[in-house]
Amino acid sequence: MPTIPERPRLNPHFVFRWEPSQNAHILLYPEGLIKLSLEAAEIISRCDGVRTTAAIIAELDAAFPGHAEAIAADTHAFIATAGDKGWLREA
C-alpha cells in the first residue's frame, strides 16, 4: 500500500508551471515533462511542504463544494501515486 506524505512537497528535481504550448500545467524534469490534468494541477499547486494532506483536501473542498468524498479519495490517491513516482516527497 502506498504511503501518503503528511506534508507533501514537490521533489526539487521537478518544476511545476503553466506551459502555453501544452495549454496545461506541467511537471518539467531533465528527461521530459508530464502534462497534468486540471485536478492534478490543483493538488500539486498546494503541495508546498507546509500544508498537510488534510489541509489540502479541506482547501479543495472549499474551492469545489459538494464533492467532499470524491475530493478526499482522489486527492489521497493522487498524492500516493505522485509520491510513488517521485514527483512528491515528505517535507
Biopython code that builds the backbone (N, CA, C, O; Angstrom):
import numpy as np
from Bio.PDB.StructureBuilder import StructureBuilder

atoms = [
    (1, "MET", "N", (0.839, -1.184, 0.000)),
    (1, "MET", "CA", (0.000, 0.000, 0.000)),
    (1, "MET", "C", (0.883, 1.245, 0.000)),
    (1, "MET", "O", (1.833, 1.328, 0.778)),
    (2, "PRO", "N", (0.575, 2.222, -0.874)),
    (2, "PRO", "CA", (1.402, 3.423, -0.950)),
    (2, "PRO", "C", (1.321, 4.257, 0.323)),
    (2, "PRO", "O", (0.305, 4.270, 1.018)),
    (3, "THR", "N", (2.399, 4.939, 0.604)),
    (3, "THR", "CA", (2.453, 5.842, 1.746)),
    (3, "THR", "C", (2.107, 7.245, 1.272)),
    (3, "THR", "O", (2.650, 7.722, 0.275)),
    (4, "ILE", "N", (1.212, 7.896, 1.982)),
    (4, "ILE", "CA", (0.823, 9.258, 1.630)),
    (4, "ILE", "C", (1.616, 10.214, 2.514)),
    (4, "ILE", "O", (1.511, 10.153, 3.739)),
    (5, "PRO", "N", (2.416, 11.104, 1.900)),
    (5, "PRO", "CA", (3.168, 12.068, 2.709)),
    (5, "PRO", "C", (2.222, 12.930, 3.545)),
    (5, "PRO", "O", (1.184, 13.372, 3.053)),
    (6, "GLU", "N", (2.579, 13.164, 4.796)),
    (6, "GLU", "CA", (1.758, 14.003, 5.681)),
    (6, "GLU", "C", (1.778, 15.460, 5.225)),
    (6, "GLU", "O", (0.747, 16.134, 5.224)),
    (7, "ARG", "N", (2.958, 15.938, 4.838)),
    (7, "ARG", "CA", (3.128, 17.304, 4.333)),
    (7, "ARG", "C", (3.864, 17.218, 2.990)),
    (7, "ARG", "O", (5.076, 17.420, 2.921)),
    (8, "PRO", "N", (3.112, 16.916, 1.930)),
    (8, "PRO", "CA", (3.774, 16.713, 0.637)),
    (8, "PRO", "C", (4.342, 18.005, 0.055)),
    (8, "PRO", "O", (3.783, 19.091, 0.207)),
    (9, "ARG", "N", (5.467, 17.838, -0.610)),
    (9, "ARG", "CA", (6.065, 18.959, -1.344)),
    (9, "ARG", "C", (6.635, 18.411, -2.646)),
    (9, "ARG", "O", (6.931, 17.221, -2.756)),
    (10, "LEU", "N", (6.783, 19.275, -3.608)),
    (10, "LEU", "CA", (7.316, 18.879, -4.904)),
    (10, "LEU", "C", (8.779, 18.479, -4.769)),
    (10, "LEU", "O", (9.563, 19.166, -4.113)),
    (11, "ASN", "N", (9.135, 17.374, -5.387)),
    (11, "ASN", "CA", (10.526, 16.953, -5.449)),
    (11, "ASN", "C", (11.312, 18.063, -6.151)),
    (11, "ASN", "O", (10.868, 18.546, -7.192)),
    (12, "PRO", "N", (12.456, 18.481, -5.622)),
    (12, "PRO", "CA", (13.195, 19.587, -6.240)),
    (12, "PRO", "C", (13.719, 19.296, -7.643)),
    (12, "PRO", "O", (14.186, 20.216, -8.315)),
    (13, "HIS", "N", (13.659, 18.056, -8.104)),
    (13, "HIS", "CA", (14.085, 17.723, -9.462)),
    (13, "HIS", "C", (13.002, 18.026, -10.495)),
    (13, "HIS", "O", (13.216, 17.859, -11.695)),
    (14, "PHE", "N", (11.831, 18.476, -10.018)),
    (14, "PHE", "CA", (10.705, 18.797, -10.894)),
    (14, "PHE", "C", (10.353, 20.271, -10.763)),
    (14, "PHE", "O", (10.502, 20.868, -9.696)),
    (15, "VAL", "N", (9.884, 20.846, -11.863)),
    (15, "VAL", "CA", (9.403, 22.227, -11.874)),
    (15, "VAL", "C", (7.938, 22.183, -12.292)),
    (15, "VAL", "O", (7.592, 21.589, -13.313)),
    (16, "PHE", "N", (7.083, 22.814, -11.494)),
    (16, "PHE", "CA", (5.656, 22.896, -11.785)),
    (16, "PHE", "C", (5.385, 24.253, -12.412)),
    (16, "PHE", "O", (5.714, 25.287, -11.831)),
    (17, "ARG", "N", (4.783, 24.251, -13.602)),
    (17, "ARG", "CA", (4.485, 25.532, -14.252)),
    (17, "ARG", "C", (3.414, 25.360, -15.321)),
    (17, "ARG", "O", (3.100, 24.250, -15.752)),
    (18, "TRP", "N", (2.866, 26.506, -15.735)),
    (18, "TRP", "CA", (1.935, 26.550, -16.855)),
    (18, "TRP", "C", (2.762, 26.548, -18.137)),
    (18, "TRP", "O", (3.726, 27.304, -18.258)),
    (19, "GLU", "N", (2.392, 25.713, -19.078)),
    (19, "GLU", "CA", (3.093, 25.632, -20.352)),
    (19, "GLU", "C", (2.113, 25.985, -21.463)),
    (19, "GLU", "O", (1.255, 25.173, -21.808)),
    (20, "PRO", "N", (2.230, 27.195, -22.031)),
    (20, "PRO", "CA", (1.285, 27.613, -23.068)),
    (20, "PRO", "C", (1.234, 26.664, -24.271)),
    (20, "PRO", "O", (0.160, 26.430, -24.824)),
    (21, "SER", "N", (2.377, 26.121, -24.677)),
    (21, "SER", "CA", (2.382, 25.229, -25.846)),
    (21, "SER", "C", (1.607, 23.938, -25.592)),
    (21, "SER", "O", (1.121, 23.313, -26.534)),
    (22, "GLN", "N", (1.488, 23.533, -24.321)),
    (22, "GLN", "CA", (0.715, 22.343, -23.956)),
    (22, "GLN", "C", (-0.711, 22.709, -23.539)),
    (22, "GLN", "O", (-1.575, 21.842, -23.408)),
    (23, "ASN", "N", (-0.939, 24.015, -23.333)),
    (23, "ASN", "CA", (-2.215, 24.513, -22.812)),
    (23, "ASN", "C", (-2.599, 23.784, -21.528)),
    (23, "ASN", "O", (-3.751, 23.404, -21.319)),
    (24, "ALA", "N", (-1.581, 23.602, -20.672)),
    (24, "ALA", "CA", (-1.787, 22.851, -19.431)),
    (24, "ALA", "C", (-0.642, 23.135, -18.464)),
    (24, "ALA", "O", (0.418, 23.628, -18.850)),
    (25, "HIS", "N", (-0.888, 22.809, -17.194)),
    (25, "HIS", "CA", (0.196, 22.801, -16.218)),
    (25, "HIS", "C", (1.014, 21.533, -16.455)),
    (25, "HIS", "O", (0.483, 20.488, -16.830)),
    (26, "ILE", "N", (2.308, 21.654, -16.227)),
    (26, "ILE", "CA", (3.198, 20.513, -16.424)),
    (26, "ILE", "C", (4.153, 20.376, -15.250)),
    (26, "ILE", "O", (4.354, 21.309, -14.473)),
    (27, "LEU", "N", (4.731, 19.197, -15.143)),
    (27, "LEU", "CA", (5.896, 18.968, -14.300)),
    (27, "LEU", "C", (7.050, 18.773, -15.265)),
    (27, "LEU", "O", (7.041, 17.848, -16.077)),
    (28, "LEU", "N", (8.026, 19.633, -15.178)),
    (28, "LEU", "CA", (9.190, 19.574, -16.045)),
    (28, "LEU", "C", (10.331, 18.934, -15.277)),
    (28, "LEU", "O", (10.569, 19.270, -14.117)),
    (29, "TYR", "N", (11.037, 18.016, -15.916)),
    (29, "TYR", "CA", (12.196, 17.369, -15.303)),
    (29, "TYR", "C", (13.229, 17.149, -16.391)),
    (29, "TYR", "O", (12.894, 17.270, -17.570)),
    (30, "PRO", "N", (14.486, 16.826, -16.046)),
    (30, "PRO", "CA", (15.543, 16.775, -17.059)),
    (30, "PRO", "C", (15.247, 15.874, -18.263)),
    (30, "PRO", "O", (15.684, 16.175, -19.374)),
    (31, "GLU", "N", (14.526, 14.793, -18.065)),
    (31, "GLU", "CA", (14.269, 13.861, -19.164)),
    (31, "GLU", "C", (13.000, 14.175, -19.952)),
    (31, "GLU", "O", (12.736, 13.524, -20.963)),
    (32, "GLY", "N", (12.212, 15.149, -19.522)),
    (32, "GLY", "CA", (10.991, 15.439, -20.253)),
    (32, "GLY", "C", (9.988, 16.219, -19.431)),
    (32, "GLY", "O", (10.350, 17.028, -18.576)),
    (33, "LEU", "N", (8.709, 15.958, -19.709)),
    (33, "LEU", "CA", (7.650, 16.653, -18.994)),
    (33, "LEU", "C", (6.447, 15.745, -18.807)),
    (33, "LEU", "O", (6.256, 14.768, -19.531)),
    (34, "ILE", "N", (5.652, 16.095, -17.823)),
    (34, "ILE", "CA", (4.426, 15.378, -17.521)),
    (34, "ILE", "C", (3.302, 16.397, -17.613)),
    (34, "ILE", "O", (3.294, 17.380, -16.871)),
    (35, "LYS", "N", (2.354, 16.173, -18.514)),
    (35, "LYS", "CA", (1.203, 17.054, -18.654)),
    (35, "LYS", "C", (0.180, 16.666, -17.595)),
    (35, "LYS", "O", (-0.213, 15.504, -17.494)),
    (36, "LEU", "N", (-0.246, 17.649, -16.805)),
    (36, "LEU", "CA", (-1.154, 17.388, -15.691)),
    (36, "LEU", "C", (-2.599, 17.742, -16.049)),
    (36, "LEU", "O", (-2.857, 18.669, -16.817)),
    (37, "SER", "N", (-3.517, 16.995, -15.482)),
    (37, "SER", "CA", (-4.931, 17.344, -15.594)),
    (37, "SER", "C", (-5.181, 18.575, -14.725)),
    (37, "SER", "O", (-4.343, 18.946, -13.903)),
    (38, "LEU", "N", (-6.337, 19.200, -14.915)),
    (38, "LEU", "CA", (-6.692, 20.348, -14.074)),
    (38, "LEU", "C", (-6.726, 19.964, -12.605)),
    (38, "LEU", "O", (-6.269, 20.720, -11.747)),
    (39, "GLU", "N", (-7.275, 18.776, -12.316)),
    (39, "GLU", "CA", (-7.372, 18.310, -10.932)),
    (39, "GLU", "C", (-5.994, 18.083, -10.323)),
    (39, "GLU", "O", (-5.741, 18.476, -9.184)),
    (40, "ALA", "N", (-5.111, 17.452, -11.078)),
    (40, "ALA", "CA", (-3.750, 17.210, -10.591)),
    (40, "ALA", "C", (-3.027, 18.525, -10.328)),
    (40, "ALA", "O", (-2.310, 18.651, -9.335)),
    (41, "ALA", "N", (-3.211, 19.508, -11.215)),
    (41, "ALA", "CA", (-2.571, 20.808, -11.029)),
    (41, "ALA", "C", (-3.097, 21.507, -9.777)),
    (41, "ALA", "O", (-2.331, 22.155, -9.064)),
    (42, "GLU", "N", (-4.400, 21.382, -9.502)),
    (42, "GLU", "CA", (-4.973, 21.977, -8.288)),
    (42, "GLU", "C", (-4.334, 21.364, -7.041)),
    (42, "GLU", "O", (-4.055, 22.064, -6.068)),
    (43, "ILE", "N", (-4.109, 20.065, -7.082)),
    (43, "ILE", "CA", (-3.500, 19.388, -5.927)),
    (43, "ILE", "C", (-2.028, 19.776, -5.798)),
    (43, "ILE", "O", (-1.589, 20.206, -4.732)),
    (44, "ILE", "N", (-1.271, 19.624, -6.877)),
    (44, "ILE", "CA", (0.176, 19.903, -6.831)),
    (44, "ILE", "C", (0.443, 21.348, -6.414)),
    (44, "ILE", "O", (1.399, 21.614, -5.685)),
    (45, "SER", "N", (-0.387, 22.277, -6.868)),
    (45, "SER", "CA", (-0.155, 23.686, -6.531)),
    (45, "SER", "C", (-0.225, 23.935, -5.027)),
    (45, "SER", "O", (0.292, 24.937, -4.535)),
    (46, "ARG", "N", (-0.863, 23.025, -4.302)),
    (46, "ARG", "CA", (-0.998, 23.166, -2.855)),
    (46, "ARG", "C", (0.041, 22.340, -2.077)),
    (46, "ARG", "O", (0.109, 22.437, -0.851)),
    (47, "CYS", "N", (0.827, 21.555, -2.756)),
    (47, "CYS", "CA", (1.833, 20.698, -2.105)),
    (47, "CYS", "C", (3.107, 21.510, -1.879)),
    (47, "CYS", "O", (4.063, 21.426, -2.650)),
    (48, "ASP", "N", (3.093, 22.291, -0.812)),
    (48, "ASP", "CA", (4.192, 23.212, -0.531)),
    (48, "ASP", "C", (5.070, 22.780, 0.641)),
    (48, "ASP", "O", (6.013, 23.483, 1.002)),
    (49, "GLY", "N", (4.763, 21.624, 1.235)),
    (49, "GLY", "CA", (5.535, 21.153, 2.374)),
    (49, "GLY", "C", (5.082, 21.753, 3.691)),
    (49, "GLY", "O", (5.547, 21.343, 4.755)),
    (50, "VAL", "N", (4.179, 22.720, 3.629)),
    (50, "VAL", "CA", (3.628, 23.340, 4.830)),
    (50, "VAL", "C", (2.241, 22.772, 5.101)),
    (50, "VAL", "O", (1.922, 22.379, 6.223)),
    (51, "ARG", "N", (1.425, 22.737, 4.057)),
    (51, "ARG", "CA", (0.071, 22.200, 4.203)),
    (51, "ARG", "C", (0.123, 20.687, 4.402)),
    (51, "ARG", "O", (0.929, 19.987, 3.790)),
    (52, "THR", "N", (-0.749, 20.212, 5.264)),
    (52, "THR", "CA", (-0.905, 18.766, 5.405)),
    (52, "THR", "C", (-1.822, 18.273, 4.298)),
    (52, "THR", "O", (-2.514, 19.057, 3.650)),
    (53, "THR", "N", (-1.815, 16.960, 4.092)),
    (53, "THR", "CA", (-2.735, 16.372, 3.122)),
    (53, "THR", "C", (-4.173, 16.718, 3.503)),
    (53, "THR", "O", (-4.986, 17.032, 2.633)),
    (54, "ALA", "N", (-4.491, 16.664, 4.791)),
    (54, "ALA", "CA", (-5.838, 17.017, 5.251)),
    (54, "ALA", "C", (-6.173, 18.472, 4.928)),
    (54, "ALA", "O", (-7.305, 18.765, 4.541)),
    (55, "ALA", "N", (-5.221, 19.384, 5.076)),
    (55, "ALA", "CA", (-5.453, 20.799, 4.771)),
    (55, "ALA", "C", (-5.665, 21.002, 3.273)),
    (55, "ALA", "O", (-6.497, 21.812, 2.864)),
    (56, "ILE", "N", (-4.920, 20.275, 2.464)),
    (56, "ILE", "CA", (-5.089, 20.355, 1.012)),
    (56, "ILE", "C", (-6.502, 19.911, 0.642)),
    (56, "ILE", "O", (-7.178, 20.561, -0.155)),
    (57, "ILE", "N", (-6.933, 18.815, 1.219)),
    (57, "ILE", "CA", (-8.287, 18.312, 0.949)),
    (57, "ILE", "C", (-9.329, 19.339, 1.397)),
    (57, "ILE", "O", (-10.302, 19.573, 0.680)),
    (58, "ALA", "N", (-9.144, 19.948, 2.558)),
    (58, "ALA", "CA", (-10.089, 20.956, 3.046)),
    (58, "ALA", "C", (-10.145, 22.164, 2.112)),
    (58, "ALA", "O", (-11.225, 22.693, 1.851)),
    (59, "GLU", "N", (-8.993, 22.602, 1.609)),
    (59, "GLU", "CA", (-8.969, 23.733, 0.674)),
    (59, "GLU", "C", (-9.684, 23.386, -0.626)),
    (59, "GLU", "O", (-10.447, 24.193, -1.157)),
    (60, "LEU", "N", (-9.437, 22.191, -1.131)),
    (60, "LEU", "CA", (-10.097, 21.772, -2.368)),
    (60, "LEU", "C", (-11.601, 21.644, -2.167)),
    (60, "LEU", "O", (-12.382, 21.996, -3.051)),
    (61, "ASP", "N", (-12.002, 21.144, -1.010)),
    (61, "ASP", "CA", (-13.427, 21.016, -0.703)),
    (61, "ASP", "C", (-14.078, 22.392, -0.630)),
    (61, "ASP", "O", (-15.212, 22.563, -1.077)),
    (62, "ALA", "N", (-13.373, 23.373, -0.071)),
    (62, "ALA", "CA", (-13.910, 24.737, -0.006)),
    (62, "ALA", "C", (-13.989, 25.370, -1.400)),
    (62, "ALA", "O", (-14.927, 26.110, -1.698)),
    (63, "ALA", "N", (-13.010, 25.079, -2.240)),
    (63, "ALA", "CA", (-12.980, 25.644, -3.589)),
    (63, "ALA", "C", (-13.996, 24.987, -4.518)),
    (63, "ALA", "O", (-14.519, 25.627, -5.430)),
    (64, "PHE", "N", (-14.271, 23.704, -4.280)),
    (64, "PHE", "CA", (-15.173, 22.931, -5.133)),
    (64, "PHE", "C", (-16.188, 22.205, -4.262)),
    (64, "PHE", "O", (-16.145, 20.979, -4.155)),
    (65, "PRO", "N", (-17.109, 22.950, -3.635)),
    (65, "PRO", "CA", (-18.038, 22.343, -2.682)),
    (65, "PRO", "C", (-18.980, 21.329, -3.316)),
    (65, "PRO", "O", (-19.288, 21.380, -4.507)),
    (66, "GLY", "N", (-19.426, 20.404, -2.463)),
    (66, "GLY", "CA", (-20.402, 19.422, -2.898)),
    (66, "GLY", "C", (-19.822, 18.103, -3.363)),
    (66, "GLY", "O", (-20.555, 17.218, -3.804)),
    (67, "HIS", "N", (-18.517, 17.967, -3.268)),
    (67, "HIS", "CA", (-17.859, 16.750, -3.741)),
    (67, "HIS", "C", (-16.850, 16.223, -2.726)),
    (67, "HIS", "O", (-15.820, 15.669, -3.110)),
    (68, "ALA", "N", (-17.129, 16.388, -1.453)),
    (68, "ALA", "CA", (-16.159, 16.104, -0.391)),
    (68, "ALA", "C", (-15.593, 14.692, -0.451)),
    (68, "ALA", "O", (-14.376, 14.522, -0.368)),
    (69, "GLU", "N", (-16.432, 13.685, -0.591)),
    (69, "GLU", "CA", (-15.934, 12.301, -0.591)),
    (69, "GLU", "C", (-15.040, 12.033, -1.795)),
    (69, "GLU", "O", (-13.986, 11.411, -1.659)),
    (70, "ALA", "N", (-15.450, 12.494, -2.967)),
    (70, "ALA", "CA", (-14.646, 12.283, -4.176)),
    (70, "ALA", "C", (-13.329, 13.046, -4.093)),
    (70, "ALA", "O", (-12.281, 12.528, -4.478)),
    (71, "ILE", "N", (-13.386, 14.274, -3.592)),
    (71, "ILE", "CA", (-12.165, 15.074, -3.458)),
    (71, "ILE", "C", (-11.183, 14.390, -2.518)),
    (71, "ILE", "O", (-9.995, 14.297, -2.829)),
    (72, "ALA", "N", (-11.655, 13.915, -1.389)),
    (72, "ALA", "CA", (-10.773, 13.246, -0.430)),
    (72, "ALA", "C", (-10.155, 11.994, -1.038)),
    (72, "ALA", "O", (-8.945, 11.788, -0.943)),
    (73, "ALA", "N", (-10.975, 11.163, -1.659)),
    (73, "ALA", "CA", (-10.473, 9.916, -2.247)),
    (73, "ALA", "C", (-9.491, 10.189, -3.381)),
    (73, "ALA", "O", (-8.424, 9.578, -3.448)),
    (74, "ASP", "N", (-9.857, 11.114, -4.273)),
    (74, "ASP", "CA", (-8.994, 11.413, -5.421)),
    (74, "ASP", "C", (-7.691, 12.074, -4.990)),
    (74, "ASP", "O", (-6.638, 11.793, -5.562)),
    (75, "THR", "N", (-7.748, 12.952, -3.986)),
    (75, "THR", "CA", (-6.534, 13.624, -3.514)),
    (75, "THR", "C", (-5.593, 12.628, -2.843)),
    (75, "THR", "O", (-4.389, 12.642, -3.100)),
    (76, "HIS", "N", (-6.136, 11.766, -1.988)),
    (76, "HIS", "CA", (-5.295, 10.732, -1.376)),
    (76, "HIS", "C", (-4.648, 9.856, -2.451)),
    (76, "HIS", "O", (-3.450, 9.577, -2.391)),
    (77, "ALA", "N", (-5.435, 9.430, -3.425)),
    (77, "ALA", "CA", (-4.916, 8.558, -4.490)),
    (77, "ALA", "C", (-3.836, 9.269, -5.298)),
    (77, "ALA", "O", (-2.794, 8.682, -5.590)),
    (78, "PHE", "N", (-4.078, 10.530, -5.660)),
    (78, "PHE", "CA", (-3.095, 11.255, -6.461)),
    (78, "PHE", "C", (-1.803, 11.478, -5.687)),
    (78, "PHE", "O", (-0.717, 11.242, -6.215)),
    (79, "ILE", "N", (-1.910, 11.932, -4.439)),
    (79, "ILE", "CA", (-0.701, 12.185, -3.652)),
    (79, "ILE", "C", (0.088, 10.893, -3.439)),
    (79, "ILE", "O", (1.318, 10.909, -3.487)),
    (80, "ALA", "N", (-0.596, 9.786, -3.208)),
    (80, "ALA", "CA", (0.092, 8.496, -3.056)),
    (80, "ALA", "C", (0.806, 8.108, -4.346)),
    (80, "ALA", "O", (1.968, 7.701, -4.312)),
    (81, "THR", "N", (0.125, 8.230, -5.476)),
    (81, "THR", "CA", (0.731, 7.876, -6.767)),
    (81, "THR", "C", (1.895, 8.801, -7.094)),
    (81, "THR", "O", (2.954, 8.345, -7.525)),
    (82, "ALA", "N", (1.698, 10.102, -6.888)),
    (82, "ALA", "CA", (2.766, 11.063, -7.166)),
    (82, "ALA", "C", (3.977, 10.825, -6.257)),
    (82, "ALA", "O", (5.122, 11.013, -6.671)),
    (83, "GLY", "N", (3.713, 10.414, -5.032)),
    (83, "GLY", "CA", (4.816, 10.063, -4.129)),
    (83, "GLY", "C", (5.560, 8.826, -4.616)),
    (83, "GLY", "O", (6.790, 8.790, -4.613)),
    (84, "ASP", "N", (4.805, 7.814, -5.033)),
    (84, "ASP", "CA", (5.431, 6.594, -5.558)),
    (84, "ASP", "C", (6.262, 6.867, -6.811)),
    (84, "ASP", "O", (7.292, 6.227, -7.027)),
    (85, "LYS", "N", (5.818, 7.815, -7.634)),
    (85, "LYS", "CA", (6.535, 8.154, -8.874)),
    (85, "LYS", "C", (7.693, 9.111, -8.628)),
    (85, "LYS", "O", (8.480, 9.387, -9.534)),
    (86, "GLY", "N", (7.797, 9.622, -7.393)),
    (86, "GLY", "CA", (8.890, 10.525, -7.072)),
    (86, "GLY", "C", (8.618, 11.985, -7.362)),
    (86, "GLY", "O", (9.524, 12.810, -7.243)),
    (87, "TRP", "N", (7.393, 12.330, -7.741)),
    (87, "TRP", "CA", (7.064, 13.733, -8.009)),
    (87, "TRP", "C", (6.944, 14.508, -6.714)),
    (87, "TRP", "O", (7.349, 15.667, -6.631)),
    (88, "LEU", "N", (6.379, 13.855, -5.693)),
    (88, "LEU", "CA", (6.189, 14.477, -4.392)),
    (88, "LEU", "C", (6.990, 13.714, -3.352)),
    (88, "LEU", "O", (7.278, 12.529, -3.513)),
    (89, "ARG", "N", (7.344, 14.410, -2.286)),
    (89, "ARG", "CA", (8.019, 13.783, -1.155)),
    (89, "ARG", "C", (7.574, 14.452, 0.120)),
    (89, "ARG", "O", (6.909, 15.487, 0.093)),
    (90, "GLU", "N", (7.937, 13.865, 1.223)),
    (90, "GLU", "CA", (7.631, 14.429, 2.525)),
    (90, "GLU", "C", (8.479, 15.668, 2.738)),
    (90, "GLU", "O", (9.654, 15.694, 2.374)),
    (91, "ALA", "N", (7.879, 16.704, 3.331)),
    (91, "ALA", "CA", (8.615, 17.948, 3.587)),
    (91, "ALA", "C", (9.738, 17.723, 4.578)),
    (91, "ALA", "O", (10.464, 18.660, 4.912)),
]
sb = StructureBuilder()
sb.init_structure("model")
sb.init_model(0)
sb.init_chain("A")
sb.init_seg("    ")
for serial, (resi, resn, name, xyz) in enumerate(atoms, 1):
    if name == "N":
        sb.init_residue(resn, " ", resi, " ")
    sb.init_atom(name, np.array(xyz, "f"), 0.0, 1.0, " ", f" {name:<3s}", serial, name[0])
structure = sb.get_structure()
